[in-house]
Amino acid sequence: MQGYPMDQTARYRIRLHGYVSERLASNYGQMRATVITTDDGQTETELVGLVTDQASLVGLINMLYNLGHAVVAVERIEADESDEADKPDAPNSPESGDATDGAMEVAHV
């Protein structure tokens, strides 16, 4: 069967309405948080990282919902779309010494 195996680790981008701190995002597993201001002035947080399987993805989405986060989008992404930010030596990655505790990247789209 071709397609996406449900029992394998994959990288996902989850976009939430509002602001989610880097510290809170780290509770969701190995997710990198980026705060985004949209063209219409809305604040959104984008979580990008590895999720072990589809069951874990559903559990993560349910947890976000139960914590009151409005999920705007969920997207499976290819590794090369987010590899640089996930490398330990990347600026502002949790593993690098460059990030201050609770700091997060801010982007405007």
Helices and strands as residue ranges (DSSP letters): E 10-17, H 22-26, E 31-37, E 43-51, H 54-66, E 71-77, G 79-81, H 83-86, E 105-108
